[in-house]
Amino acid sequence: MSADNAVNAENAADIFRRGLRRIDLRRIDLRRLSRVALLGSNGHSRGRLPGAIEHLIKVHRTRHPEAGRDEVETLRRAYVLAESSHRGQTRKSGEPYITHPLAVTLILAELGAETTTLTASLLHDTVEDTEVTLDQVRLGFGEEVSYLVDGVTKLEKVDYGAAAEPETFRKMLVATGDDVRVMSIKLADRLHNMRTLGVMRPEKQARIAKVTRDVLIPLAERLGVQALKSELEDLVFAILHPEEHAGTRVMIEIAAARPDPLAAVAEDLRDVLREAGITAEVGIRPRHTVSVHRLMLKRGVTELGGCDFGRLLVLVDEDADCYAVLGELHTCFTPVIAEFKDFIAAPKFNLYQSLHTAVADRHGRVAEVLVRTRRMHRVAEAGVIALGNPHASEAPQGAETAVADGEGGDGWADPDPTQPGWLARLLEWQRSAPDPDTFWTALRDDLAQDREITVFTRQDGDASGTLRLPAGASCVDAAYAVHGEAGHACLGARVNGRLAPLSTRLRDGDALQLLMDDAAGTTPDPEGPDPEWLEHATTPAARIAITGWLALHPGGAGEDRPAAAPAARPAPATGSAPDAEPVAVTDLPDATVRLARCCTPVPPDRVTGFVIRGGTVAVHREGCPAGSRMAASGRAAVPVRWRDGTPSGNFRATVLAEALGRPRLLADLTEVIAGQGIGIVAAAVEPPQEHRVRHTYTVELPAPQALADLMRAMRSVPGVYDVYRAQPAVVASRP
């Protein structure tokens, strides 16, 4: 290559490098870049590949020094196919089309993408815009590259009409579910398109910017690709809010022209860490435009101080070093405690890990500080792109590189970070979205949830896992997230051990137990969700499932569910046969012993006795309010005990069942009681409160041991969540 050609190749490489760093490509000579990228400075290739692809290979080898000749040759072949197939095509700006896949691929290379991703990126528009077929890509570059190219290929408007865009995104999301690299390529593709959007009509710019804002930026956030997300936010901000963007930029430029007060704080921090023997790199991380604008809105101000335009970034080698730095920060500076967050111990759902704090120096300058390892920094910037091939048999590539570099490597926060929980939920509900409009609306609503909470799910009282939900999700949302459409059978929930209505909004760290109708699916006319559940559901999975059920069952389940269960009439009593012999005895001579009806003691309850009218000894359970009142009035307690052996005769007991209101609950409970061979003396049902209802039954037991069997059987009735002994809520007979 001639000297002039080499210089021009280096110029092209520099242009691409600067473009990645948020320089507007409209300000540079795109036509010169295109010519150099295609032919070199002298207008012909002279048997060599152009400087831009050589720079791409150089960047790739910098990020992946282990890349061998075969991988480099694969990139060269992909470039040759892309350039030849796109030859003659131009972008709306006039430059040759090959500059677009080159720019997209360089963005990914700078973020550390591996060879397969870069190969697919170079070819990502060939199947869509040229005569190259997917089979040709598969034959030339393998199944993985073919899958990635197919995943980002748009559906034809001629086939799908207005549904082409939402259905294309649905297709990409499904492909992303199998390989997150599909969305990585799409995000880089959108970033370069947004950089060059100025050649479009204003109305088209606005339409593309809104889709980027509503769909692509949230996806970049969820995949942890902060480098792409930040620039996309700034580009969208400039198009949709040009005045606010211009004003914020002016403020940033004015601040940049002044001495940066963060520089002095950074130097003080370097001295502190040096004296403490902590090896660390301290730098200043400028805020991007949207971040500055958000900070002003948060504080309700129109101007910011000098330290507000950036944050200090401290990079160390090991996780333990992060906390050592934090200790020095909070010891040698004045910490702003409200600003401290530990995302290392509790990583964000998108893999982000870092310590956040703010400190004031001796001059009162307050600086925000981020502390992380170099591995954490790489993942914070590149997210899933840093993880490499999700189908690798070993650990993710990003993790392997971290270990090799001596930058931690003590494991990732998620056992499978390339399959995030939010993506699995999104893929689950999208299958139920019946039409493109519903899917498109639900997708935007889902992605609008900018924060997730972690809920600890329990089944039968035992911890069984964790569930991630968007902030503001309710128990209804949790039911459908766990059980899919079987969430229809949810009867209620316990939150942190307490019964809670399904409308309860869950908080981060809540323990949740969903109470399900075990009989669901066994009846020809199953119950379903109340229409009011739609008021409590926030996730698309829940709303789509509920809406679908209500559409198939006009009127919904609500018409079958009374607002208040009426008090039940007492079932006919079986009668109480006189005891063949007393079941409790006392040492008082000739005293008659009877069991008190207020607390209905049953062997082996702990009991005490009191003498009442006629010299009869009434036997009460310990703790019975009636017995406590007699003791408080000065009446002496009489020792009593259960008769030895297995007592015979009938015993009364009062049991209380707490349940979630539903049709036939009373009938089901009385049927279960009768099935145990037990007669009901009295029954009462309290009006429901927040879907909860309480049933009280006084029963006649043929033997003491029948009580435990009865309570166990009552607990098995769907909707019943607790059964226990209780005082009669209706009538307490005088002893």
N, C-alpha and C positions, 0 to 999 in steps of 0.2 A: 504494500500500500504506500502511495506517495506521501510526502510530508503534508502537502495541502489536504489530501484526503483524510489523513489521520487527524489533522486539526479539526476539520469539519465533522468528522465522526465524534470527536470529543465534545465539540459544541452541541451536537445533537444529544449526546448522552447527558450533558449538563442541563440542557433544556428539559429533558424528561425528569431529571432529578429535581430540578426546581419546581416543575409542575406538580410533583407529588407533595411538595411542601407548600401547597395551597397558593401557588402563583397562578393567576388567571391566564390560561393559555391563549386567550384572545389578545393578550398584549405582546405576544411573540410572533415571529415570522413563521406561520404554520406551513406556508408553501416551501420555504427553505428547508424546514424540518422534514417535510414529506419527501423532498428530492433526495436529501441526504439519507433518509431512512430507506429509500428504495434503491438508489443507484450509487451513492457516494458522491463526492464533490465534483468529479469530472463527468458525471452524466452516464457512467456505465460501471458495471460491477467489477470488471477485470478479474472474474473468477473468484471474488471474495464476497462474503456476506456483508451487508451494510453495517455501519457503526452502531446503529441502535440495537440490533440483535446481539452484537458482540458485547455491548454494555449490559444488556439483559443477562447474558451468560455470566458476566463478571459479577453482577450483583447477586445472582443465584449462588455462585461459588463462594461469595463472601458469607452468605447466610448458611450455606450447606457445603462446607469444605470437603465433606465426604463424597460429594457428587462426582461420579466417575465419567469416563469418556462416553459410555453408552447413554447416560442421561443427557449429556451435552449434545450428543449427536441427535437424540430424539427431539430436543428443542430446535435444533437447526432444521431438521426435516419438517417439523410442524410449521416453522416460519416459511420455508420454501413453498409448502402447500398453501398456506394462508395467503402469501403474497401473490402466487400465480393464480389462485382461484378468485381473488378480489381484484386482480389487475383490470384496470379500465373503470372500476367503480370509484366514485368520489363521494365524499360527505357533503352535506349542505353548505359547509364552509368553503368547499372547493378543493381541500387537500385529498390526496389519495386515501382510499378507505383503510389501507393497511395500517395507517397511523393509529387507528382506533384499537384494534386488537393488540398492537404493540404497547400502547399506553396502558391498557387494562392489565396486561400481563406484567408490565414493569411495576405497577401499583402493588400487585400481589407478590412479586419478587421482593420488593422492599420490605414487605410485611413478613417475609420468611416462608412463603408457600413452597411446597415441595414440587418435584418435577412433574408429576401427573397433573396437578392443578394448573401449572404454567402451560403445559402442553395443551390441555383442554381450553385454556383461556385464549391462546393464540388461534385456536380453531373454532371458538365459540359461535361465530357468525357464519361459518362456511356452509353448514347444512341449511341454515335459514335463508341465506342471501346468494348462494352460488349453486353451481351444478354438482358440487360434492355431495355424496350421499352418506348416510349414517353407516352403511355397510363398508364403504371405503375407509371411513375413519376407524371403524372397528378392525378392519384387516391391517391397516397401517400402524395403528397405535394401541390397539388392545381394547378390552371390554370396559375397563374403568374410564378411560378417556372418552369412549363412545357414550357411556352412561352420563357423564358430566356434560358433554356437548348436547345430548338430547334433553337433559334436564333444563338447560337454559334456552332452548330453542322455542321461540314463540309459536303459538297456534295461529293458523291463518284466519284473517278476518272474513275471507270469502266463505269459510266453513262455519265460523262461529258468530259472525256479525258482531253486535254490541257486546256479546258475552266473551269475546276473544281475550280481553285483558284480564277479567277475573278468573276465567278458566285457565289462562296461562299461569297466573300466580298459584292457582290450586295445583296445577301440574308441577310447578317448581317446588312447592311445599312438600308434596308427596315424595318427589325425588330427594329433597333435602332430608326427609325422614330416614332415608337409607344412606345418604352421604351428604354431610353438611357442606362439602366443598362446592356443591351446586350453588348454594346461596352465597358463598364467598365470591364466586365468579360474578354472580348477578350484582352484588353490591359494588364491586370494583367497576363493572360495566356501567352502572348507574352513576357512579362518581365521575367517570370521564365524560359521560354524556352531559351531566350537569355542569361540568367545567366549560363545556363548549356549547351551552344552550343559547348563547346570545344570538346565534344566527336564526333561531326560530321566531315565529310570530309571537307577540306578547301573550295572546290568549293560550297558545300551546305551551309556552313557558310556564304559565300559571297552572295549567292542568297537570303537567308533568311534575312540577314542584309540589303540588298538593298530594299527589300519589306518593311521592318521595317522603313527604312529611308524615303521611298517615300510615304507610306500610313499610317502606324501605328503612327509614331511620329507626323505627322501633325494632325491626328485625336485626339491624346492626347492633343496637343496644343489647338485645337478648343474646346475640351470638358473641358479645364482648368485643367487637371490633371498633374500639373507641376512635382509632385514627381515622377510619372512614366515616364514622358517625359524626364526629365533630366537624369535619369539612362539609359533609352533606348538610348539616344544620346551618352552617354559615351561608352556603350557596342558596338554600331554600329561603333563608331569612332575607337575603338580598333581593330575591325575586318577589316574594309575597309581601314584604314590609320594607320597601326601599328607603323610605324616609328615616325610619328607626335605625335601619342598618347603616345608613350614611352618617347619622348622628353619632352612633356608637363608634364607628370607625374613626371619625374625627377625634373623639375623646381618646381612643387608644393611641392614635398617632401623636397627639399632643403629649400624652404621658410618656411615649417612647422617646420623645425629644428631650426629656428631662432626665437628670440623674435618677437611677432606679434605687429607691431606698431598700429594696429587697437585697441588693448586692451587699450592703453593709451587714444586714442580718445574716446573710449566707456566710460571709467571711467570719463573723463571730461564731457561728455554728461550726464551721470547719475547725476553728481553734479549739472549741470545746471538745469535739470528737477526737481531735488529734491528741489532746492532753489525756483523754480517757482511754487512749489506745485502741479506738474503734476505727477500722479501715472502712471508709465510706466515701462516696462521691456525692457532693452537694451541688445542685444546680438550680436554676430558676426556670420554671415551667410557665410560660405566658398563657393567660386565659385566651380562648378563642372568642370571636365576636359575640356569639350567642351566649356564652358563659358570662361575659361582662354584662350583657343586657339583662340576663336573668338575675344577676347579683343586684343590679340597680332596682329591679322590680321587687325583689325579696326585701330589700332594705327601705324601699319607698323613697329613694333619693334620685336626684338627677345628675349627681357627680359622685365620683369615687376617689378615695385617697390613693396615694402612690403605691402602697403595698397591695392594693386590691386588684391590680391588673395581672397578677401572677401568683404562683405558689412555689414554695421551696420543695424540691424533690430530692430525697435522700435515698441513694441506692447502696445496698450492702450485699454481702454474699450469702448469709444464712438467715433463717427465720429468727433465730435467737438474737442476732444482731439488731433486728428491727426493734425488739423490746429494749435492748441495751441503749439504742439511740433514743427511744422514747423516754427512758429513765433520765438520760442526760438533758434532754429537752425540758422535761418538767422539773428538773432540779436547778438548772442554770438559768432558765427563763421562767416567766410567770405564765402558767398554762391557763388557757380559756377552757374550762372543763366542759362547758356545754358543746364545744366543737369536737370533742374526742369521740372517735368511732373505731372499733376494731373489726376490720373486714378480713383479718387473717384468721382469727379464731372462728369467725362466722362469715365465710365468704358470701358474696352476692350470688344470686342464681346464675349469673353469666360468667362465672369463674373468677371474677374480679377479687383480688386480695390486696390489701394495703392497710396501713395505719394512718388515720386522719387525725390531726390535732391542730391547734392554733396556739401560738405563744406570743407574749409581748416582751420586747427587750427592755433594757434599762432606760431607753428614751421614749418608751410608750408605743413604739411601732409594733403593730400586731401583724403577724405573718401566719398564713396557713401553711402547714407542712404535711407532705405525703412521705411516708416511709415504707419502702418495700424492697424485696430482693430483686436482683436483675432478672431472674426468671419470672417473678410476678409482674415486673414491668413489661416484659415481652408479651406476656399473656394479656395484660391490661390494654396494651396497644393493639394487638393483633387478634385476641380472642381465639376462636376455634381455628383460625388460619394457622396459628402457632402450633396446633396439635398435630398437624400432618395428616397422614393417611388413617382414617378411622377404621379401616379394615385390616390394619397391620396386626400381625399375630402377637406382637409384643406390646409394650407400653406405647402411648402416643408419641409421635416423633418429637414433639416439643418437650416432653418429659425426658426422653433419652438425651436430647441435646443439652437440657439443663444439667443432667448428671455429668455428662462429658465435660461441660464447661466449668464444673465445680461451683455451680450457682444454686445449690439447694438440691432439688431432685428428691425431696422427701415425700412425694406423692401428690396427687391432685385431690381437690376437695370433693369431686364427684367420681364415683367408681366408673362411670362411663360418660365423660364430659362431652363427647360428641353426640350424645343422645339426651339432650336436656329435657327435663320433665315438661316444661311449657310446650315444647314442640310435640311431644307425645300427646298431650291433651288437645292441642290444636288439630293434629292429624285425626284424632278420634272424633271430634265433633264435626269436622268438615265432611266426613262421610255421610252425615245425616242432613247436611244442608241441601235442600231439595232443588234449588235453582241458583244460578249465578248471582242474582241480586241479593238473595239471603246470605250466601257465602261471603260476598264482598262486604256487605254491611257488618256481618258478624266478625269478619276478619279485622276490620278497622276497629270495631268495639273491643275486641280481644287485645289487640296491640296497643290500644289507648291506655290499658292498665300498665302504668309505668313502674309498678313495684310489686313484689311477691312476698307472701308470708309463708312460714312453715308451720304446719299443724301436725301434731303427733296423733296418729289414728290408733284407736284401740278396738279390739273385738273381744267380747266376753270378758272385759276387764284386763286383758293382757295387752301390753304394747305390741303393735304389729307393724309399725312402719311410720314413715313420714309422708306428708302430702303437701305439695306446693300449690298455692292458689293465689290469684291476684288479690291485692289489698282490697278490702271491702267485701270479700266473698262471704256468703252466708252458709248456714248448715245445708240449705237446699243445694247450693253449688257443690258443696263437699259430697253430698249423696250421689250426684251424677258424675262427679269426678272419680269417685271410687267404684261405683257400680254401673256406670253407663246408663242405659235405659232402664235397668233394674232399679234405678233410683226412685222410680215410681212407687216402689214398695216401702219407702222410708216412712216410718211412723213417728219418729222423733229423734232426739239426740241428747246426749249428756256432754256438757262442755265443762272441763275441769272437775268432773265428778258430779256435777249438778245437772238436773234435768233442765233443758233450755228449749224454747220454741225454735222451730225451724227457721224463723226470720232472724235469729241471732247472727250478728256480724262477727266473724272470727278474727282473732288477733294473733299476731306472731307468737308462737310458742304454746298456743292452746292445746290441751289434750282433748281429743274428740272421740266419742263413741256413738256411732250411728245405730239407731234401733230400727231393725228391719222386720217386715212382716214375713215370717218364714213360710207362711201358707201361700204367698203370692205365686201365681202361675199354676196353682193346683185347682183353681176354680174356673168355670167357664166364663164368668163375668168379673174379672179382677178389678179391684179398686185402683184408682189412679190418683194423680196429683190434683190438689185443689187449684182452681183458677188463680187464687190469691198467691200461689207460689211464684207466679210470674213477677209479682211485685218484689219478691225477695231474691230472685235469681239475677245474677250479674254476668255470669259466664255464658258464652254462646252454647256450650255443651248442654247446660241446664235449660236455657231458654228454648233451644231448638227441640229438645226432647219433650219438654212440657207442652209447647205449642203443637207439636205433632200429635201427642196423645189427645189433647183437647179437641183437635180437629177431627179425630176419628171417633170421639165420644162427645157429641154435642151436649151442652149443659154441664159437662165435667163431673167430677166426683163430688163437687160441693153440694149438689142437690140431694145426694144420698146421706150427707153428713149433717145431723141436726146441730143447730147452734148451741143447744144445751140439752143434755140427756135428762129426761124426766126422772124424778125419784121413783125407784122401783118399788112395787108393792111387795110386802114380805111374802116369800114363798110359803106355801102351807107347811107348817111344822110337822115333823114326823112324830112329835110327842116324846116325852121323857119317861121311860120306865123307871120305877123306883129302884134305887140301888139294891142289889142283892146283899151287899155288905158294904160298910163304909170304906171309902178309899183313902181317907185320911183319919188319923187317930190322935187323941190327946191324952194326957195323963190325968185330966180331971175326971173323977169318978162319975159315972152315969151321965156324962155330957153327950148330947147329940152333936154330931159334926156335920156341917154342910159347906159346900163350896160356894163362895161369894159369886154372884152374877155380875158384879161390876167389873171384875178383872179375869173371870173364868180361868182359874188356875188349873193346870193339867200336869200330871207327873211328867218329868221330874222338876218342875218349877220350884224355886226356893220360896217357901211360904211361911206365914205367921198367922196366928189366930187371935180373935177378940171375942169375948163373951157378949152376946146380945140378948134381946128379950127372950124370956123363957129359959135362960141358961144355955141356949144353943151356942156352940163355938163356930163362928164364921171364919173360913179359911181364905186368906187373901194372898195374892202374889206380893213378894217384897217390892216396895216402891209403888204399890197401888195408892192413888190419891185418897180413896176412902179410908184405907187403913192408916195412912199418914195423918188424916184429920182426927181419927179416933185416938191415935197415939199422942197427938198434940193436945187433945182435950183432957189428957190425964188417964185415959183408959189403959189398963195394963195389958200388955201382950201376953198371950198364952202359947206355950210351946206346942207346936203341932208337927206331925211328920206323915209322910206317905206310908200306907200299909205295906208291909213286906210282901214280896211276891208280885205276880202280875195281877193288877186289879181288874175286876170285871165291871160291867155296867156302862152307862152312858156319861160322857163328859162334854160339857159345853165349852166352846172356845170362840173368841171373836178375832177374826183376821181381817186385815185391811189390805186391799190391792190398789196400787197406784198404776195408772195406765194412761195411754194416749187415746183420746176419744175416737171411736170409729163405730160404724154400724155393726150390730149383732154382738158387741162386746159383752153386754149383760147376758145374752143367751148363751154365748160360748162359755162364760165363766160358770153359770149355773149348771150347764151340761157337764162340765168337767167335775164340778163338785158332786153332782149326782152320780157320775161315773165312778167315783171313789166309794160309793155306798154310804154317803154321808147326807144327813138331812139338814135342811136350812131352816133355822128357827126365825131369823129376821134378816132382812137385807135392805140396804139403802145406797143410793147413788147421789153424790153431790153434783151440782151443776159444774160443767167443765170450766176451767180457767186456762187460757192460752193453750187450748187443745188437750189439757191435762184433766183427768177425771179420777175420782177416788171412790171405790166401792167398799162397803163395810158389810161383812157377813158374820152372823152369829150362827154357829153350826153345832150339831150334836154328833159327837165322835163315839164310835163303838169301842175304841180303845185309845189310850194315850199316844201310842206310836203312830196312829193314823194321822196325827196333826202334821208331822213332818212330810209324809207322803202327799197330803192334801196341798200344802204350801208349795211343794215342788211341782205338782201338777198345775196349779194355778199360774205359776211363773212361766209355764210352757205355752200359755195362751198368747197368740200374737198381739202385740201392743202393750202387754203387761210387763213393766220393768222392775217392779218390786212388790213383794208380799211379806207382811210381817204381822206379829201379834199386836193388838191395839185395844184401847178402851172402846166400848160400844159408843158410836157417835150419835145414836138415836135415843135409846132408853137404857137406863141403868136401874135394875130392880133393887129394891131395898133388901138388904140381907136379913 
